[in-house]
Amino acid sequence: MSHQPDPRHDIDGDVYVCPRYLASTTGIGDPALAPLLDLGWDLQHDEDGNVYVSAPDRRVRLGYLPEGEDDGLWRINAYKDPFGPPTWGVCFNDRTPTEFVAAFTTALAAAYVQGPTAYLARPGAGSDEHDPFRAVVPLLKRGWEIDRSRWGVFAVHVPDGLAGMEFTTGDLDPEAELTTRDARWQMWAGKSIDRPAWYATASTDTPVTLLTAVTQCVSDPASLPRWRQDTYSYIKGMAQLTPILPPSPPAPTPLDVQRAVTSRRPAALPAACVPRWSTTSRPALPGPRR
């Protein structure tokens, strides 16, 4: 029997946020770290509370940096040579919905198990498996629209204009891609890409399968649970909030009805009380009348 979540216990929140790209961080990094830690990756902390996770071969490294120098909360890099420059890098800022980061790390864990040919796979136009356009397909299938308003940029956005994804063409500075928002890929939500509520970037050689995992998650129509009060877990003034209500009781089965009827029948009369013995003398039987 499948388990149905009980909002009173199983769902971490009291409202659903829709659309999900207008949610924000849950403030808890564990769900996104779990796919990598489950593979036995090494975890270290620094004195400031930042977390560093490394693959056994040191070719993939993740930093969870709440006390970092900027708003790049999540930074993930992969390397051909553990002592060389990164082959690709991805950044999620401090307000990116945690579920989107977890989608990336889940796909990364699966790719790492397959080996370097998967987690270091370079995108390539014309390749069925590694064509960069594959990362955009989930968005287009779910109603996102192509925007050709900027030269040198292929962009798609949702019809309400509150989220988008851009792919920049031409040559880019490899170092800037890893340390700034001037990267090959950028996804964002909010009123504009210049002042986003949250953003994520990915450099040129980020594997398409990892990017696609994020675009599939971002465009999923399902809402995300969040807390309404005292939280920054959704974009106020933009997101639609629906209360999470306790589940309705299931309809009674015929057996339930029969049991209810039985429980309402009159109780059986109690058996007569017959004393077995007594310490007192029995009263004398009345004698014949005179």
Secondary structure, 3 states (H helix, E strand, C coil): CCCCCCCCCCCCCCEEEECHHHECCCCCCHHHHHHHHCCCCEEEECCCCCEEEECCCCCEEEEECCCCCCCEEEEEEECCCCCCCCCEEEEEECCCCHHHHHHHHHHHHHHHHHCHHHHCCCCCCCCCCCCHHHHCHHHHHCCCEEECCCCCEEEEECCCCCEEEEEECCCCCHHHHHHCCCCCEEEEEECCCCCEEEEEEECCCCCHHHHHHHHHHHCCCCCEEECCCCCCCECCCCCEEEECCCCCCCCCCHHHHHHHHHHCCCCCCCCCCCCCCCCCCCCCCCCCCC
